[in-house]
Amino acid sequence: MIRRLVRKHGGSLEDVIAKAANLRVELDALVGRDTTLAELSARRAKAEQAATALAATLSTTRAKAARRLDKEVGAALSELGMTSARLSTTVEPRALGPTGADRVELLLASNKGEDARPLTKIASGGELSRIMLALKLVLRRADEVATYVFDEVDAGIGGATAQVVAQQIRTVADHRQVLCVTHLPQIAAFADQHFHVEKAEVAGRTETHVVKLTATARKDELARMLGGHATSKAKAHAAELLADAARPRKSSTVRA
């Protein structure tokens, strides 16, 4: 019998003894299956109860945070020239998952009297950039993203609103690195570093050149952005923009 067991389960008596030990463990598990299932079911029910309680607390916190977010983003949008826009955050229940039991969505009513609709479906490029700026301004201390890129955030704005946008971008830049593509001198004047981007034809090919501007070149570029030519009057206006941007920064009306 020993020889038959050795041939069946291994090449030595030690292998047979090890196999016997493994089979005893499997047998004990099968015999105690119902008890094990009952224990696991009880542990699962307890874990689900705890997760549901935590999810309920999280839902309450999210609803409270959503109201604050809507209020503060609304204030920022008003400063950014979108006085009629209303951003609302919906927190709706869904099946419990790794991030809780909520479905969170941002809704936007671009104009007074309009129904709020999903932000991703109705916002134009310029609106989306300013809404993103407002959100990043409010969340600048909590967001873990290290670098923001604002492309054409100045679409559809000018004058005083452009200066407010510039101030808000700089407030965000106090806490995160910000790359901003703009055609407005009011915004460019607030940058810590100014780069000029242009295309040129070299040996029959089009190349894009990026040049970091010196203080003098920056003034000339702002003057060109203001009037197309760096005239003495445009340079004086550019110097004024730079001087205004260099003044001590005012604290934002939006809380962190």
WOLINNOR-V562283 format. One line per field, one symbol per residue. ss: DSSP state (H for helix, E for strand, - for the rest). Layout:
ss: ???
This chain:
ss: -HHHHHHHH---HHHHHHHHHHHHHHHHHHH-HHHHHHHHHHHHHHHHHHHHHHHHHHHHHHHHHHHHHHHHHHHHHHH------EEEEEEEEEEEE--EEEEEEEEEE-------EEHHHH--HHHHHHHHHHHHHH--------EEEEE-------HHHHHHHHHHHHHHH---EEEEE---HHHH------EEEEEEEE--EEEEEEEE--HHHHHHHHHHHHH----HHHHHHHHHHHHHH-----------
